[in-house]
């Protein structure tokens, strides 16, 4: 009998909980420095994961968590755009 398939887990940068990758949204910073939501999970660049819920998106913005994650100054517009995109898809 084959071993059960492993489910890839990722940590949410807002609430620090480990959850299955499929339940999360990926935020990517590509080599040009652009930051965007990656719903496919396959875009090139440094990725960070967020729970698929409003509280984590709000916490991301409130505590400027992308600054820490990507070790860079992130403009407020990026957080606003992420929030709009996220709320638009849910």
Order of alpha helices (4+ residues) and beta strands (2+ residues): beta-beta-beta-beta-beta-alpha-alpha-alpha
